[in-house]
Amino acid sequence: MTRLSVVLFAAVIFSAMYLVRVQYDSRRLFTELDRANAEAHRLETERSRLEVEKRAEATSLRVEKLAKEKLNMRTVSPAITEYVTAQVKR
């Protein structure tokens, strides 16, 4: 009877330690999952912000402003239009 009690006691201790280990792993994995979800949310927010920024950079007014400032371009008007004609050799 004592031998059986010792074996059962060892089995209870082993199962209790296994349960503690499984709960620890479960909590650790849940924490990692929560961190991964938070990171995914942060990245999605960043992507949305970058898309808005990209659309703002590509507006026609901004492109026109950059063309005037950096490339010294002007808007087209009949007064500054030069027409080039090709001379045909015969």
TORMILO-462424 format. One record per residue: residue in one letter; x negated, y, z negated of N, C-alpha, C, O, CB in turn. Coordinates in pm, whole numbers, plus 50000, padded with zeros to 5 digits. Atoms other than C-alpha are relative to their C-alpha. Glycine has a CB too. Layout:
<nodes>
<code->A, npx->X, npy->Y, npz->Z, capx->X, capy->Y, capz->Z, cpx->X, cpy->Y, cpz->Z, opx->X, opy->Y, opz->Z, cbpx->X, cbpy->Y, cbpz->Z>
...
</nodes>
This chain:
<nodes>
<code->M, npx->49918, npy->49881, npz->50000, capx->50000, capy->50000, capz->50000, cpx->49914, cpy->50125, cpz->50000, opx->49949, opy->50223, opz->50065, cbpx->50093, cbpy->50000, cbpz->49881>
<code->T, npx->50087, npy->49884, npz->50008, capx->49717, capy->50240, capz->49923, cpx->49935, cpy->50026, cpz->50135, opx->49921, opy->50141, opz->50178, cbpx->49892, cbpy->49980, cbpz->49892>
<code->R, npx->50062, npy->49985, npz->49868, capx->49552, capy->50174, capz->50257, cpx->50099, cpy->50065, cpz->50097, opx->50061, opy->50152, opz->50175, cbpx->49953, cbpy->49862, cbpz->50055>
<code->L, npx->49897, npy->49942, npz->49915, capx->49880, capy->50254, capz->50434, cpx->50022, cpy->50146, cpz->49966, opx->50040, opy->50228, opz->50056, cbpx->50131, cbpy->49922, cbpz->49984>
<code->S, npx->49982, npy->49861, npz->50042, capx->49918, capy->50573, capz->50231, cpx->49885, cpy->50087, cpz->50051, opx->49907, opy->50199, opz->50096, cbpx->50008, cbpy->50009, cbpz->49845>
<code->V, npx->50117, npy->49924, npz->49951, capx->49566, capy->50684, capz->50326, cpx->50011, cpy->50020, cpz->50150, opx->49982, opy->50129, opz->50200, cbpx->49867, cbpy->49928, cbpz->49965>
<code->V, npx->49985, npy->49989, npz->49854, capx->49632, capy->50613, capz->50695, cpx->50109, cpy->50100, cpz->50033, opx->50091, opy->50184, opz->50120, cbpx->50031, cbpy->49862, cbpz->50063>
<code->L, npx->49891, npy->49905, npz->49976, capx->49964, capy->50800, capz->50684, cpx->49958, cpy->50143, cpz->49963, opx->49990, opy->50237, opz->50035, cbpx->50125, cbpy->49960, cbpz->49919>
<code->F, npx->50049, npy->49868, npz->50040, capx->49800, capy->51090, capz->50495, cpx->49905, cpy->50056, cpz->50106, opx->49913, opy->50175, opz->50139, cbpx->49929, cbpy->49992, cbpz->49862>
<code->A, npx->50093, npy->49957, npz->49895, capx->49525, capy->51107, capz->50758, cpx->50077, cpy->50038, cpz->50127, opx->50042, opy->50135, opz->50194, cbpx->49897, cbpy->49889, cbpz->50032>
<code->A, npx->49918, npy->49969, npz->49882, capx->49786, capy->51101, capz->51036, cpx->50073, cpy->50133, cpz->49983, opx->50082, opy->50211, opz->50077, cbpx->50101, cbpy->49888, cbpz->50027>
<code->V, npx->49930, npy->49873, npz->50028, capx->49980, capy->51386, capz->50871, cpx->49901, cpy->50116, cpz->50009, opx->49933, opy->50219, opz->50069, cbpx->50067, cbpy->49998, cbpz->49859>
<code->I, npx->50103, npy->49894, npz->49995, capx->49661, capy->51593, capz->50829, cpx->49959, cpy->50024, cpz->50146, opx->49947, opy->50139, opz->50189, cbpx->49876, cbpy->49961, cbpz->49914>
<code->F, npx->50040, npy->49986, npz->49860, capx->49558, capy->51524, capz->51189, cpx->50109, cpy->50070, cpz->50081, opx->50079, opy->50159, opz->50161, cbpx->49971, cbpy->49862, cbpz->50062>
<code->S, npx->49891, npy->49938, npz->49924, capx->49902, capy->51617, capz->51325, cpx->50018, cpy->50147, cpz->49959, opx->50051, opy->50230, opz->50043, cbpx->50131, cbpy->49923, cbpz->49978>
<code->A, npx->49990, npy->49861, npz->50045, capx->49909, capy->51935, capz->51112, cpx->49890, cpy->50085, cpz->50064, opx->49916, opy->50196, opz->50108, cbpx->49990, cbpy->50009, cbpz->49847>
<code->M, npx->50111, npy->49927, npz->49938, capx->49566, capy->52040, capz->51243, cpx->50024, cpy->50016, cpz->50151, opx->49992, opy->50120, opz->50208, cbpx->49866, cbpy->49926, cbpz->49975>
<code->Y, npx->49970, npy->49993, npz->49858, capx->49676, capy->51961, capz->51599, cpx->50109, cpy->50106, cpz->50025, opx->50101, opy->50182, opz->50122, cbpx->50046, cbpy->49862, cbpz->50052>
<code->L, npx->49892, npy->49902, npz->49988, capx->49992, capy->52170, capz->51549, cpx->49944, cpy->50142, cpz->49987, opx->49982, opy->50231, opz->50063, cbpx->50109, cbpy->49975, cbpz->49893>
<code->V, npx->50061, npy->49868, npz->50018, capx->49786, capy->52464, capz->51422, cpx->49922, cpy->50038, cpz->50125, opx->49931, opy->50152, opz->50170, cbpx->49907, cbpy->50002, cbpz->49875>
<code->R, npx->50078, npy->49973, npz->49878, capx->49555, capy->52436, capz->51724, cpx->50090, cpy->50034, cpz->50119, opx->50060, opy->50126, opz->50195, cbpx->49912, cbpy->49878, cbpz->50035>
<code->V, npx->49908, npy->49975, npz->49889, capx->49846, capy->52422, capz->51969, cpx->50067, cpy->50137, cpz->49983, opx->50083, opy->50210, opz->50081, cbpx->50108, cbpy->49888, cbpz->50007>
<code->Q, npx->49940, npy->49868, npz->50023, capx->50011, capy->52726, capz->51807, cpx->49899, cpy->50111, cpz->50029, opx->49935, opy->50214, opz->50086, cbpx->50051, cbpy->50012, cbpz->49854>
<code->Y, npx->50105, npy->49900, npz->49973, capx->49681, capy->52917, capz->51823, cpx->49981, cpy->50018, cpz->50150, opx->49975, opy->50131, opz->50199, cbpx->49867, cbpy->49958, cbpz->49934>
<code->D, npx->50015, npy->49992, npz->49854, capx->49639, capy->52833, capz->52192, cpx->50121, cpy->50068, cpz->50064, opx->50107, opy->50147, opz->50158, cbpx->49980, cbpy->49860, cbpz->50060>
<code->S, npx->49878, npy->49939, npz->49947, capx->50000, capy->52929, capz->52258, cpx->49998, cpy->50151, cpz->49979, opx->50031, opy->50226, opz->50071, cbpx->50124, cbpy->49939, cbpz->49933>
<code->R, npx->50006, npy->49856, npz->50028, capx->49955, capy->53269, capz->52093, cpx->49893, cpy->50068, cpz->50085, opx->49914, opy->50178, opz->50136, cbpx->49971, cbpy->50025, cbpz->49851>
<code->R, npx->50108, npy->49943, npz->49918, capx->49626, capy->53328, capz->52274, cpx->50044, cpy->50013, cpz->50145, opx->50019, opy->50116, opz->50208, cbpx->49873, cbpy->49912, cbpz->49990>
<code->L, npx->49952, npy->49995, npz->49862, capx->49782, capy->53242, capz->52610, cpx->50109, cpy->50105, cpz->50019, opx->50113, opy->50172, opz->50122, cbpx->50050, cbpy->49864, cbpz->50043>
<code->F, npx->49896, npy->49899, npz->49992, capx->50084, capy->53462, capz->52539, cpx->49939, cpy->50140, cpz->50001, opx->49984, opy->50227, opz->50075, cbpx->50099, cbpy->49985, cbpz->49883>
<code->T, npx->50069, npy->49870, npz->50002, capx->49851, capy->53752, capz->52456, cpx->49934, cpy->50027, cpz->50134, opx->49942, opy->50139, opz->50185, cbpx->49895, cbpy->50004, cbpz->49887>
<code->E, npx->50062, npy->49983, npz->49868, capx->49658, capy->53696, capz->52780, cpx->50105, cpy->50031, cpz->50106, opx->50084, opy->50115, opz->50194, cbpx->49921, cbpy->49874, cbpz->50040>
<code->L, npx->49891, npy->49975, npz->49905, capx->49986, capy->53684, capz->52974, cpx->50052, cpy->50143, cpz->49985, opx->50078, opy->50210, opz->50085, cbpx->50115, cbpy->49899, cbpz->49979>
<code->D, npx->49952, npy->49864, npz->50025, capx->50101, capy->54008, capz->52812, cpx->49899, cpy->50103, cpz->50053, opx->49939, opy->50203, opz->50112, cbpx->50023, cbpy->50022, cbpz->49849>
<code->R, npx->50104, npy->49909, npz->49946, capx->49769, capy->54176, capz->52899, cpx->50002, cpy->50000, cpz->50153, opx->49989, opy->50105, opz->50215, cbpx->49860, cbpy->49959, cbpz->49949>
<code->A, npx->49995, npy->50009, npz->49853, capx->49792, capy->54050, capz->53258, cpx->50123, cpy->50073, cpz->50054, opx->50114, opy->50140, opz->50157, cbpx->50003, cbpy->49852, cbpz->50045>
<code->N, npx->49881, npy->49927, npz->49957, capx->50148, capy->54185, capz->53287, cpx->49979, cpy->50151, cpz->49988, opx->50021, opy->50226, opz->50075, cbpx->50121, cbpy->49957, cbpz->49918>
<code->A, npx->50028, npy->49857, npz->50017, capx->50036, capy->54522, capz->53150, cpx->49906, cpy->50049, cpz->50109, opx->49925, opy->50158, opz->50163, cbpx->49939, cbpy->50029, cbpz->49861>
<code->E, npx->50095, npy->49963, npz->49894, capx->49746, capy->54529, capz->53398, cpx->50071, cpy->50005, cpz->50136, opx->50044, opy->50094, opz->50217, cbpx->49883, cbpy->49899, cbpz->50005>
<code->A, npx->49924, npy->50000, npz->49875, capx->49983, capy->54439, capz->53684, cpx->50088, cpy->50125, cpz->50009, opx->50099, opy->50186, opz->50115, cbpx->50086, cbpy->49873, cbpz->50011>
<code->H, npx->49918, npy->49880, npz->50002, capx->50214, capy->54721, capz->53581, cpx->49914, cpy->50124, cpz->50026, opx->49954, opy->50212, opz->50101, cbpx->50074, cbpy->50014, cbpz->49865>
<code->R, npx->50090, npy->49887, npz->49980, capx->49921, capy->54964, capz->53565, cpx->49955, cpy->50009, cpz->50146, opx->49951, opy->50118, opz->50204, cbpx->49877, cbpy->49988, cbpz->49907>
<code->L, npx->50043, npy->50002, npz->49860, capx->49800, capy->54857, capz->53909, cpx->50114, cpy->50039, cpz->50094, opx->50090, opy->50108, opz->50194, cbpx->49946, cbpy->49862, cbpz->50036>
<code->E, npx->49886, npy->49963, npz->49918, capx->50149, capy->54891, capz->54056, cpx->50025, cpy->50151, cpz->49993, opx->50055, opy->50215, opz->50094, cbpx->50126, cbpy->49924, cbpz->49956>
<code->T, npx->49985, npy->49855, npz->50017, capx->50177, capy->55242, capz->53913, cpx->49891, cpy->50074, cpz->50076, opx->49918, opy->50174, opz->50142, cbpx->49996, cbpy->50038, cbpz->49851>
<code->E, npx->50112, npy->49939, npz->49928, capx->49834, capy->55328, capz->54052, cpx->50022, cpy->49994, cpz->50151, opx->49995, opy->50091, opz->50222, cbpx->49868, cbpy->49930, cbpz->49963>
<code->R, npx->49973, npy->50014, npz->49857, capx->49932, capy->55193, capz->54395, cpx->50107, cpy->50099, cpz->50046, opx->50093, opy->50161, opz->50151, cbpx->50043, cbpy->49857, cbpz->50033>
<code->S, npx->49895, npy->49904, npz->49966, capx->50249, capy->55401, capz->54396, cpx->49946, cpy->50142, cpz->50003, opx->49980, opy->50220, opz->50092, cbpx->50116, cbpy->49989, cbpz->49901>
<code->R, npx->50059, npy->49866, npz->50005, capx->50054, capy->55711, capz->54297, cpx->49912, cpy->50025, cpz->50121, opx->49915, opy->50133, opz->50179, cbpx->49919, cbpy->50019, cbpz->49870>
<code->L, npx->50088, npy->49985, npz->49885, capx->49799, capy->55652, capz->54571, cpx->50080, cpy->50012, cpz->50130, opx->50040, opy->50087, opz->50220, cbpx->49904, cbpy->49882, cbpz->50009>
<code->E, npx->49916, npy->49988, npz->49881, capx->50073, capy->55605, capz->54831, cpx->50059, cpy->50140, cpz->50011, opx->50063, opy->50198, opz->50120, cbpx->50113, cbpy->49895, cbpz->49998>
<code->V, npx->49946, npy->49864, npz->50001, capx->50231, capy->55936, capz->54729, cpx->49889, cpy->50099, cpz->50038, opx->49911, opy->50192, opz->50115, cbpx->50060, cbpy->50036, cbpz->49862>
<code->E, npx->50114, npy->49913, npz->49969, capx->49888, capy->56100, capz->54743, cpx->49965, cpy->49992, cpz->50149, opx->49935, opy->50094, opz->50211, cbpx->49877, cbpy->49961, cbpz->49915>
<code->K, npx->50031, npy->50018, npz->49858, capx->49826, capy->55954, capz->55090, cpx->50102, cpy->50072, cpz->50086, opx->50065, opy->50136, opz->50185, cbpx->49996, cbpy->49850, cbpz->50035>
<code->R, npx->49896, npy->49929, npz->49923, capx->50159, capy->56086, capz->55217, cpx->49982, cpy->50151, cpz->49989, opx->50004, opy->50223, opz->50087, cbpx->50140, cbpy->49960, cbpz->49950>
<code->A, npx->50020, npy->49856, npz->50017, capx->50082, capy->56429, capz->55072, cpx->49881, cpy->50048, cpz->50082, opx->49884, opy->50160, opz->50135, cbpx->49979, cbpy->50033, cbpz->49852>
<code->E, npx->50117, npy->49961, npz->49921, capx->49742, capy->56435, capz->55244, cpx->50029, cpy->50002, cpz->50149, opx->49961, opy->50073, opz->50224, cbpx->49884, cbpy->49906, cbpz->49972>
<code->A, npx->49974, npy->50013, npz->49858, capx->49894, capy->56350, capz->55580, cpx->50112, cpy->50091, cpz->50051, opx->50157, opy->50076, opz->50164, cbpx->50034, cbpy->49858, cbpz->50032>
<code->T, npx->49895, npy->49910, npz->49954, capx->50156, capy->56625, capz->55596, cpx->49947, cpy->50088, cpz->50112, opx->49828, opy->50118, opz->50118, cbpx->50054, cbpy->50086, cbpz->49884>
<code->S, npx->50043, npy->49922, npz->49884, capx->50149, capy->56832, capz->55913, cpx->49944, cpy->50137, cpz->49958, opx->49852, opy->50188, opz->50023, cbpx->50117, cbpy->50020, cbpz->50096>
<code->L, npx->50053, npy->49872, npz->50045, capx->50094, capy->57156, capz->55720, cpx->49856, cpy->49987, cpz->49950, opx->49772, opy->50074, opz->49976, cbpx->50089, cbpy->50058, cbpz->49889>
<code->R, npx->50136, npy->50020, npz->50051, capx->49787, capy->57016, capz->55548, cpx->49904, cpy->49974, cpz->50115, opx->49793, opy->50027, opz->50116, cbpx->49996, cbpy->49882, cbpz->49900>
<code->V, npx->50086, npy->50028, npz->49885, capx->49647, capy->56880, capz->55875, cpx->49973, cpy->50129, cpz->50077, opx->49861, opy->50153, opz->50121, cbpx->50066, cbpy->49893, cbpz->50092>
<code->E, npx->50018, npy->49874, npz->49929, capx->49706, capy->57217, capz->56041, cpx->49905, cpy->50093, cpz->49925, opx->49821, opy->50159, opz->49985, cbpx->50135, cbpy->50069, cbpz->50021>
<code->K, npx->50088, npy->49915, npz->50082, capx->49538, capy->57401, capz->55753, cpx->49855, cpy->49954, cpz->50012, opx->49765, opy->50037, opz->50028, cbpx->50045, cbpy->49997, cbpz->49851>
<code->L, npx->50136, npy->50052, npz->49987, capx->49233, capy->57173, capz->55770, cpx->49944, cpy->50025, cpz->50139, opx->49825, opy->50056, opz->50154, cbpx->49997, cbpy->49851, cbpz->49969>
<code->A, npx->50045, npy->49975, npz->49863, capx->49216, capy->57212, capz->56148, cpx->49958, cpy->50146, cpz->50015, opx->49859, opy->50175, opz->50081, cbpx->50110, cbpy->49964, cbpz->50101>
<code->K, npx->50034, npy->49858, npz->49992, capx->49215, capy->57591, capz->56112, cpx->49873, cpy->50031, cpz->49922, opx->49786, opy->50102, opz->49972, cbpx->50114, cbpy->50085, cbpz->49949>
<code->E, npx->50112, npy->49966, npz->50087, capx->48965, capy->57604, capz->55826, cpx->49870, cpy->49930, cpz->50039, opx->49766, opy->49995, opz->50052, cbpx->50034, cbpy->49966, cbpz->49857>
<code->K, npx->50124, npy->50075, npz->49979, capx->48716, capy->57331, capz->55906, cpx->49960, cpy->49990, cpz->50146, opx->49841, opy->49987, opz->50178, cbpx->50015, cbpy->49861, cbpz->49943>
<code->L, npx->50031, npy->50017, npz->49858, capx->48742, capy->57298, capz->56283, cpx->50014, cpy->50129, cpz->50080, opx->49990, opy->50131, opz->50201, cbpx->50088, cbpy->49894, cbpz->50059>
<code->N, npx->49980, npy->49870, npz->49936, capx->48816, capy->57665, capz->56359, cpx->50095, cpy->49991, cpz->50119, opx->50070, opy->50053, opz->50223, cbpx->49867, cbpy->50057, cbpz->50045>
<code->M, npx->49902, npy->50013, npz->49893, capx->49114, capy->57567, capz->56572, cpx->50109, cpy->50106, cpz->49983, opx->50130, opy->50158, opz->49873, cbpx->50063, cbpy->49857, cbpz->50001>
<code->R, npx->49892, npy->49903, npz->50003, capx->49398, capy->57802, capz->56663, cpx->50125, cpy->49935, cpz->50056, opx->50119, opy->49835, opz->50127, cbpx->49964, cbpy->50128, cbpz->50081>
<code->T, npx->49876, npy->50050, npz->49942, capx->49761, capy->57747, capz->56744, cpx->50008, cpy->50046, cpz->50145, opx->49951, opy->50148, opz->50181, cbpx->50124, cbpy->50049, cbpz->49919>
<code->V, npx->49992, npy->49972, npz->49857, capx->49847, capy->57747, capz->57112, cpx->50099, cpy->50113, cpz->50025, opx->50209, opy->50116, opz->49969, cbpx->50042, cbpy->49873, cbpz->50078>
<code->S, npx->49910, npy->49893, npz->49955, capx->49994, capy->58060, capz->57266, cpx->49966, cpy->50030, cpz->50145, opx->49853, opy->50004, opz->50188, cbpx->49988, cbpy->50130, cbpz->49910>
<code->P, npx->50029, npy->49971, npz->49859, capx->50024, capy->58172, capz->57627, cpx->49887, cpy->50101, cpz->50018, opx->49821, opy->50101, opz->50122, cbpx->50126, cbpy->50052, cbpz->50068>
<code->A, npx->50103, npy->49898, npz->49987, capx->49784, capy->58460, capz->57561, cpx->49859, cpy->49940, cpz->49999, opx->49768, opy->49996, opz->50061, cbpx->50013, cbpy->50101, cbpz->49888>
<code->I, npx->50134, npy->50057, npz->50008, capx->49490, capy->58232, capz->57484, cpx->49985, cpy->49873, cpz->50082, opx->49881, opy->49807, opz->50075, cbpx->49964, cbpy->49972, cbpz->49857>
<code->T, npx->50005, npy->50121, npz->49920, capx->49570, capy->57949, capz->57721, cpx->49919, cpy->50025, cpz->50127, opx->49941, opy->50123, opz->50198, cbpx->50143, cbpy->49952, cbpz->50035>
<code->E, npx->50079, npy->49992, npz->49878, capx->49318, capy->57894, capz->57996, cpx->50036, cpy->49882, cpz->50087, opx->50037, opy->49767, opz->50042, cbpx->49846, cbpy->50003, cbpz->49970>
<code->Y, npx->49963, npy->50106, npz->49907, capx->49421, capy->57698, capz->58301, cpx->49880, cpy->49972, cpz->50089, opx->49819, opy->50064, opz->50142, cbpx->50124, cbpy->50040, cbpz->50085>
<code->V, npx->50113, npy->50042, npz->49917, capx->49154, capy->57505, capz->58488, cpx->50056, cpy->49929, cpz->50122, opx->50139, opy->49839, opz->50111, cbpx->49901, cbpy->49908, cbpz->49921>
<code->T, npx->49955, npy->50067, npz->49878, capx->49209, capy->57410, capz->58847, cpx->49880, cpy->49930, cpz->50062, opx->49767, opy->49979, opz->50054, cbpx->50065, cbpy->50100, cbpz->50100>
<code->A, npx->50106, npy->50075, npz->49935, capx->49009, capy->57155, capz->59035, cpx->49994, cpy->50039, cpz->50147, opx->50097, opy->50049, opz->50213, cbpx->50023, cbpy->49847, cbpz->49985>
<code->Q, npx->50016, npy->49968, npz->49858, capx->48868, capy->57248, capz->59372, cpx->49973, cpy->49873, cpz->50074, opx->49885, opy->49795, opz->50038, cbpx->49885, cbpy->50103, cbpz->50024>
<code->V, npx->50013, npy->50122, npz->49922, capx->48904, capy->56977, capz->59628, cpx->49905, cpy->50028, cpz->50116, opx->49924, opy->50124, opz->50190, cbpx->50138, cbpy->49950, cbpz->50051>
<code->K, npx->50096, npy->49987, npz->49891, capx->48612, capy->56934, capz->59868, cpx->50056, cpy->49928, cpz->50122, opx->50110, opy->49818, opz->50111, cbpx->49861, cbpy->49943, cbpz->49960>
<code->R, npx->49952, npy->50064, npz->49879, capx->48703, capy->56862, capz->60228, cpx->49891, cpy->49984, cpz->50097, opx->49913, opy->49932, opz->50206, cbpx->50112, cbpy->50077, cbpz->50061>
</nodes>
